[in-house]
Amino acid sequence: MTAQQPKAAPCPICGQPAHPRYRPFCSRRCADVDLGRWFSGQYRVPSTEIPSETDEKYTRRVDPDDEVG
């Protein structure tokens, strides 16, 4: 009797079988596509937190004439 291995879940980007090295993706390319989607803002984690008006990172303005260092 042979033990059956469970089927690997398909790659969430292209649908091909996932490769163990890049799991859950099938390749480095699909992993990079997914990372790019996170960086571009296509994927978002919802939040119910509302920034306060006194929170510096939301109220601080940058002067375009200031030198960036």
N, C-alpha and C positions, 0 to 999 in steps of 0.2 A: 504494500500500500504506500502510495506517495503522498506526502504532505503538500497541499497546495498553498502557494504563497498568495496573500491577498493582492488584488490588482492595485497598482499605483494609481492615485488620483490623477486626473488629467491636468496638464499645465493650465493655469487660469488665464494665460494670455492667448495661447494658440490651440489648446485642446489636445496636443500630443501627449503621450505618456511621460510622466515626470522622470527625470534622470536622478539617481540617488545623489550625485554630486551637487546638483542645483535645486534640489527639492525645495519647494513644491513646483519648480519650473522645470522645463525640459532642457534648457540651455542657458548659457550666460547671456545671450541676446535677450531672451524673454525676461530674465531677472533684471537686466538693465532697462528694458521697456517699462517694467513695473516700477522701478526706482524713479525713472523719469516722470512717471505719472504722479508719484507722491511729491516730487520736487515742484512740478508745475501746478499743483493744487487740484488736480483732477480727483484725487482721493482726499477726503476730509473726514476728520473725526468730529462728530457733533459735540457741542459743548453748550451747557446752559449757563455757564459763568459769564457775567457781564462785567467788563472792566470798570473799576471805579473812576470817577473824574479826577481823583488825586493820584492815581497810579502814574508814576513818572514815564514809564515806557509808552503810555498811550497819549500823554499830554505834551511830551517834549517835542519841540519843533527844531528842525535843523535849519540853520542859516546857510543859504547856498554860497555866501561869501566866505564862510569859515573854511580854513584849510583842514583837509582830512589827513590825519597823520600816520 
